[in-house]
Amino acid sequence: MKLTEQETELIEAIRNFNKIRHNPSIELEWWIRELFERLLYK
């Protein structure tokens, strides 16, 4: 199964967020939520 560019971007953002769990970024969390919502409502 091929992933779209947006799906790949979301997966990479979540992976990056998990790597910095000890020092979370509010902006990165916001970006992940934004990407997820775009995928849900397209």
MODELLER restraints for C-alpha pairs under 7 A, 6 or more apart:
rsr = mdl.restraints
at = mdl.atoms
rsr.add(forms.Gaussian(group=physical.xy_distance, feature=features.Distance(at['CA:10:A'], at['CA:32:A']), mean=6.32, stdev=0.5))
rsr.add(forms.Gaussian(group=physical.xy_distance, feature=features.Distance(at['CA:10:A'], at['CA:35:A']), mean=6.09, stdev=0.5))
rsr.add(forms.Gaussian(group=physical.xy_distance, feature=features.Distance(at['CA:10:A'], at['CA:36:A']), mean=6.91, stdev=0.5))
rsr.add(forms.Gaussian(group=physical.xy_distance, feature=features.Distance(at['CA:13:A'], at['CA:32:A']), mean=6.26, stdev=0.5))
rsr.add(forms.Gaussian(group=physical.xy_distance, feature=features.Distance(at['CA:14:A'], at['CA:32:A']), mean=6.75, stdev=0.5))
rsr.add(forms.Gaussian(group=physical.xy_distance, feature=features.Distance(at['CA:17:A'], at['CA:28:A']), mean=6.88, stdev=0.5))
